[in-house]
Amino acid sequence: MLEVIRRAPSIVGNDRESGLRMSLVVDDRPTDTRRGSDFAVLCRQVRDARLLERRYGSYALRIGATLALFATSWLVFVTLGDSWFQLVIAAVLGLAFTQVAFLGHDGGHQQIWRSRRANDLLTVVSGNLLTGLSFGWWVDKHNRHHARPNEEGHDPDIGDGVLAFTTEQIASRHAGLGRFIARHQAALFFPLLMLEGLNLHVASARFLLQDPPTRSARYRKLEIVLFAMHVVGYLSALVLVLGPGKAAAFFAVHQAVFGLYMGCSFAPNHKGMPIIPPGGSTDFLRRQVLTSRNVRGGWLTDNVLGGLNYQVEHHLFPNMPRPNLRKAQRLVREFCASHSVSYAETSLFGSYVIVLRHLHALGAPLRRRREPIS
C-alpha cells in the first residue's frame, strides 16, 4: 500500500464546522488512467459552464476601485501633512497595498486578460512599483507551491523558516531563539505576521539582486527599475511629509498592517491540512483538494480575502477568473462528494482556530521536554 498523505493531526484535521474529518489517505492501487481521468471529467464540466472565460467588466470595476483606494489614500496622506492622524492612513494603506497585491496575484495567474504579456505587466506594476514585491520572486515561489502544495521538501510555503510546519522542522529546533519560537509559535503567530510585509520586501530585493538571475527573472531590468522607484518614492514621501518620529511610526504601522493582512489572507488556505511526504504520489485532483481549505462567507469575505477563500477551486483551476470561483464551487463540491474526496470548508474564525491548534500541537514536544528531539 502506498501512503499518499500523512501527518495530519486529528486535532487539526477535524473540521467541526463542516463535519469533515481529514484522515490518513492511503491508496492501495497503482496510479491508473481511470484515476487520472477524474480531473478531466471535472474540467469538462467547468468548461461547459463557461467558468474559464474572462470577466473583463468585473475586473475593470475591481481594478478601478482598487487603484482609486490606493491613490486616494496617498492623496489624503499628502493633504493631511505632518500629523499623528497619519497613523490611520498608514493602516488604510496597509489594506490598500494588500488589495493591490491581490490584483497582482490574479494577473500572475493569467486570470484577467487573454494576453500573457498584459497579465504579466499588470503584476509587475502592481507588485514592483505599487507594493514593492518582485514579480519574478513571487512567480518562482508561487509556481512551486501550486505544483506541490503541502509536500515536504518542495512546497516553499511550508519550508523551514521562523515557524515550524512539520515534525522534522520541530525536531531540528535544538536550542536558542528558534526553539523558543517553535515552543510558543501558536501564541506568536499573529505578532510574527506583522513582520511578514518586511520579509516580503527583503526577499524581493534579494531575488532582484542575485547573480546570475533565475529563469523567473525575464522582466528583471524592468523589475529593478520599478522596485527602486517604489523604495525611493515611498521613503521620500515619508521623509518629506512627516517628521522623523512620525515617519518611523507610519512605517511601522503600515508594514505591520500590510504583513498581518497578507498573512491572515493566506494562512487559512493550507496550514493544518494534510502533509504529503517526500516522494508521495497521488493524482492532481486529490493532491490539490486534500491539501486545501475553503473559507465560507459571502460577498464581503470574497473581497476581503481576494478570492483566496475559494482555495480548492483556485488550486484546481489557477487561471479561473476570481469572479467565477464562487460559481465553480458548487460543481467542484458536488464532484468531490460523488468521488468520495473530502472537501474542507470552514468559517474564517474556524480556520484560524485550526491553524493555531496545528502550530500548538507541533510545538508540544518542545514544551514537554528540554532535551533535543531525536
N, C-alpha and C positions, 0 to 999 in steps of 0.2 A: 504494500500500500504506500502511496506517495503522499507525504504530508505537504499540503499546499500552503496553508496559512496557520501560523502558530502564535503562541504567546499573546492571546487576547484575554487579559484577566477578566474573570466573571464580573468583578465589581464595576468594570467599565464597559464590558460588552453587553451588559443587561440594560437596555433602553426601556426604563419603566414606563415612560410616557407613550411610547408607540407599541409596546408589547412585544418588541423584537428581542431575541436573545442571540447575540453573536457568539457562536461557539467554534470549537476547533473544526476546521473544514478539511475533510480527508477525501481524496479521490482514489478509488480502488480500481480505476480503469485507465488505460493509456489514453493520451490525447488522441482524439479521432476527428474525422471530418464532421460528424454529427454535432459534437460539442462546438467545434469551430464555426458551425453554421448558425448558431443561436444569435449571435450579434448581427449576422447578415439578414436574418428574418426581421429583427427589430429595426435595423437600418432601413429596410424597405418600407416598413410601416411609417417610420418618421419621414421618409422622403415622400411617400404618398400623401401624408398630411401636410406637406409643403412647409415643414418646420425648419428646413435648412436654407430657405430663401431669405434674401437680405431684407432688412427692415429700415429702409432709408429715411422715411418720415419720422419714425420713432427715434432713430439715432440723431437726426437733425435737431429735434427738440431736446434730446438728452445732452448733446454736445453744447448746444446754445445755452441751456440752463446752467450747466456745469461751469462753462467759461464765464458766464455772467456772474456767478457766485464768486469765482476766483478773482475776476477783475474788480468787482465791487468791493471785495474785502481789502484789496490793495489800495483802492481809491479812498476808502474810509481811513485806512492806515495813514495815508499821506495827509488827508484833511484833518484828522484828529491831532496830529503832531505829537509833541513831547508830553505825553500824559500817561498816568498809570492805567487809565482805561484801555490802553493798548493791549493789556493782557487779555482782555475779552476778544479783541481782534485776533490775537495770537491763537487763541483756542479755535475761533471760527476758521482761521486759515489752516489749522491742523485738519479740520474736517474737509475744507475745500481741496487741500492737497491730496487727501485720500480719494475723494471723488474723481479728481483728475487722473489719479493712478488707476482707478477702475476703468476709465476710458482707455488708458494705455494697455491695460490687460485685455480688453476686448479687441483693440486693434492688433495687439501682438498675436492673438488667436485668429486673426483674419475674419472677424465676425462682422465688421462694419461695411466694407466695400468689397467688390469682387477683385479689384486690383491689389496685388500683394504689396506693391510699392506704396500705394496710398495708405494702406493699413500700417505699414512699417513707419512711414513718415509721421503719421499721427502719433504712433507710440514713441518715436524718437523725440518729437516735440513735447509731448505731454510728460515724458519721462525725464530726458536730459535737461531740457530748458525750463519747464514749469515746476517740476518737483525734485530735480536733482538725482534722478535714478537712471542708471545706464540701461539702455535698451539691450545691448549685447549681453551684458551680465545677466539681465533678467531672462532673456531668451534661453541662454545656455542652462541656467539653473532650472527654469520652469519646464523646459522640454524634458530634462532628465526626471523631474518629478512626475510629469504626466506619463512618461513611458513606463516607469516602475514605481507607482505610488506605494509608500509604506514598505518598500523592500529594503532590507538591511544591506548596507554597502553600496546602494545605488540611488536611493532617493535622498537628495541633499536636504530635504526638509526635516528628515529625522537623523541627519548626520550628527556626529559628536560635536557639541558646542557648549554653550553656557549651561543649557539644560540637558538632561539625560532622557532619552526617549526609549531606550531598550535596556534589557538586563545586562548586556555586555558593557554598555556605557556606564551603567551604575557600578559594575564590578571594577572598572578602571579608575574610579574616583577614590584613591587611597588616602589622601590627606590634603590639608590646606583648604584654600577657598573653594576649589572645585568640589571637594567632599561636603563642605558646609552647605553650598548652594544645592547640591543634589539631595541632601537630607531634608532640606526645607523648601524644595522647589515649588511645591504647590502654593505655599504662602508667598513665595517670591515671584510667582508667575506674572501677575499683573504689574507689580512695580518694575520688573525687568522689561516688560513690553514697552514701557515708556522710554527705554533706551534703543528700541528697535529702529526708530527713524534714523538716529545717528549711525547705527550699524549698517543700514541700507546705503546711506551716503558714502560711508567709508569703503564698503565692499564695491560700490560702483566706481569710486576713484581708483582703487587698486586694480580693478579689471581694466580700466581705460589706460592705465599707466604701465601695464605689464608688457614685457618684451621677450619673445615675439608675441604678437596678438593671437588670440584663438580664432577658430573658424567662425565664431559668432560675432566677430568684430567687423562685419562687412561695411558698416557705416562709421568706422572708428574715427576718422577725421572729423566728420560732422558731429559725432557724439562728443568728442573732446571740446570742440568749439562751443557747442550749446551747453555742455556741462559747466565749462569755465564761465560762460555768460551768466548761468544761474548762480554760481557761487559768488561771483563778483557783484552781480546785481543785488542779490539777497543781502549780503553782508553790508554793501554800501548803503542800501536803504535803511538798515537798522542804525548804522553809524550816523548817517546824515539827518535822520528824522528824530532819533531818540538819543538821550544821554547814555553814557557807558553803563550805568546801573540798570536803567530801563531796557537797554538793548540786550543785556545779558539775561534779564528776566524774560523778555519777549522770546528770545531764542530758546530758553529752557522750556517755557510753556508750549510754544509752538511745536517743537520737536517731540515733546512728551505726548501731546495730544495726537500728533501725526503717528507716532510709533504705536501708541495704545490702540488707536482706531484701526490701523492696519493689522496689528496683531490679533485684535478681537474679531476682525472680519475673516481671517484665515485660520485661526486656531480651531474653530468648531469642525472644520472640514474633514480632518483625518486623525487628529490626536485622540488616542484612546481606542482607535479602531484596530482590527487585527493586523499583525505584522507578518510580512512574507519573509521567510528565511532566505539567506543567500542561496541561489540556485533553485529556489522554489519554482514550480511550473504550474500554471493554470491558464485558462483561456482568457482572452481580452475582456469579455463582458464581466466575468466573475472577478477578475483582478481589479477592475475599476469600481464595480458596485460594492464588493465586500470590504473595500478599504476606505470607502467614502461615506459621509453622513450628511443628510439634508437637514435644514433648519426650517421648521414650519413658520408661517406668517403670511401676511397679506402684502398689499402694495407698499406699505411703509418698510417692512422688513426687506422686500426685494430691492428697494432703493438704498436703504441704509447699508446693506451688505453687498451692493453692487452686483446682485445676481449670484453671488457665491453661495447663497443658501441652497441653490439647486446644484450641489456639488456632484451628485450622482450623474445627473443628466449632462452637466458640463464635462465631466471626465469621459463619458461615453461619446459625446459629440462636441469636442472643444471649439469647433468653428461655428456652432449654432449661435445665432444672434441672441443676445441676452433677453429681449422681449419674448422670445419663443420658448424659453426654458420652462416657464410655468405650464404652458400648453403641452409640452413634451412629457411633463411629469406623470400625467395620467397614463399615457401609453407605456412608459418605462416601468411604472409601479405595477401595472396590470401584467406586463410581460414577465417581470421578475416573479410575481406571485404564481403565474402559470408554470414557471420553470423551477419553482422551489428555491429561488435565490433570495436570501434575506436582504431586505431593503430598509436601511436605517434612517429614521427621521425622528427628530425631537424638537422641543422648543429651544429658543435661543438661550434662555436661562439654563435649561436642562443640559444643553451642550457644554456649557461652561462647567457645570457640576461634574459631568463625565470626564472632561479634560483634567480638572483639578483632582478628582479621585484617582485617575490614572497616574498622574505625576506623584501624588501622595503614596500610592501603592508601590510604585517603582522605588521610591526613596526609603521605604520601610526597612529594608535590611541594614541600611546605614544608620538608622536610628536605633536599631536593636543591639548593635554590637560596635565596638570601637575598632577592632582589628580589621584589616583589609578583607574584602570579599574575594574568595577564590573562585 
